[in-house]
Amino acid sequence: MIKQAVAFYLGIDGGGSKTACLLGDETSILGRGDSAGSNMVRLGEQAAGEALQQAVRSACANAKVNPAQLTRTVAGTRCGKLWAGKSMLLRMCRLHCGLLLWMVRVSSS
């Protein structure tokens, strides 16, 4: 019998006051992690990176999934100035969490 690997996905919603991460597979949410805000413009890269790392670790721990097992990571950001900082967010996710990130641009309208 061949055992197939399960695909795990991490979604990140980071704002000025809180960061929420949901971790799931192809059918359900397996874990959630929350932390302080992770808006780099408002809080600085160090504080934002620490909050992001805490939320990711918490979601992984609650789901009992090693971060190395993540198949895809997606972060949503609003249009405008924050979208211009996407390269900073990509770098921060890579440095603080070891994550390769896919970005989704979300319109406020």
C-alpha positions in Angstrom: 0.0 0.0 0.0 1.4 3.4 -1.0 0.8 6.2 1.5 0.3 9.6 0.0 1.6 12.7 1.8 -1.1 15.1 3.0 -0.9 18.7 1.8 -0.9 21.3 4.5 -1.8 25.0 3.9 -1.2 28.0 6.1 -3.2 31.3 5.7 -2.0 34.5 7.4 -4.0 37.6 8.2 -1.7 40.1 9.8 -2.8 43.5 10.9 -1.9 46.3 13.2 -3.6 44.9 16.3 -3.5 41.1 15.8 -2.2 38.3 13.6 -4.3 35.2 12.9 -3.0 32.0 11.2 -5.1 29.1 10.1 -3.6 25.8 9.2 -5.5 23.1 7.3 -5.4 20.3 4.9 -7.5 19.9 1.7 -10.7 19.3 3.7 -10.6 21.0 7.1 -9.0 23.5 9.5 -6.6 21.7 11.8 -5.2 24.5 13.9 -5.3 28.3 14.6 -2.6 30.6 16.0 -3.1 34.1 17.2 -0.6 36.8 18.3 0.0 40.5 18.5 -0.1 42.7 15.4 2.3 42.2 12.5 2.0 45.3 10.5 5.6 46.2 9.6 4.9 49.8 8.8 3.2 50.4 12.1 5.2 48.2 14.4 8.6 47.7 12.8 10.1 44.6 11.3 11.4 43.1 14.5 8.1 43.2 16.4 6.1 42.2 13.4 8.4 39.3 12.7 8.2 38.0 16.2 4.4 38.2 16.2 4.2 36.4 12.8 6.6 33.7 14.1 4.5 33.2 17.3 1.2 32.9 15.3 2.7 30.4 12.8 4.3 28.3 15.6 1.0 28.3 17.5 -1.1 27.2 14.5 1.4 24.5 13.7 1.5 23.3 17.4 -2.3 23.3 17.6 -2.5 21.3 14.4 0.4 19.0 15.4 2.1 19.8 12.1 5.8 20.6 11.7 6.3 23.9 9.8 8.6 22.0 7.3 5.5 20.0 6.2 3.6 23.1 4.9 2.8 22.8 1.2 1.7 26.5 0.7 1.6 29.6 2.7 -0.6 32.5 1.7 -0.9 36.0 3.2 -3.5 38.5 2.4 -2.9 42.3 2.4 -5.0 45.2 1.5 -4.4 47.4 -1.6 -2.4 50.6 -1.2 0.8 51.3 0.8 0.9 47.8 2.4 1.0 46.1 -1.1 4.1 48.2 -1.9 5.7 46.6 1.1 5.1 43.0 -0.1 8.8 42.4 -0.7 9.5 43.3 2.9 6.7 40.8 4.0 8.1 38.1 1.8 11.6 38.6 3.3 10.2 38.7 6.9 8.3 35.4 6.4 11.5 33.8 5.0 13.8 35.1 7.8 11.5 34.8 10.8 9.5 31.7 9.9 11.4 29.9 7.1 8.3 30.2 4.9 8.1 30.8 1.2 5.0 33.0 0.8 2.4 33.5 -1.9 0.7 36.9 -1.8 -2.9 37.7 -2.4 -4.0 41.3 -3.0 -7.4 42.0 -1.3 -9.4 45.0 -2.4 -11.3 47.0 0.2 -14.2 47.6 -2.1 
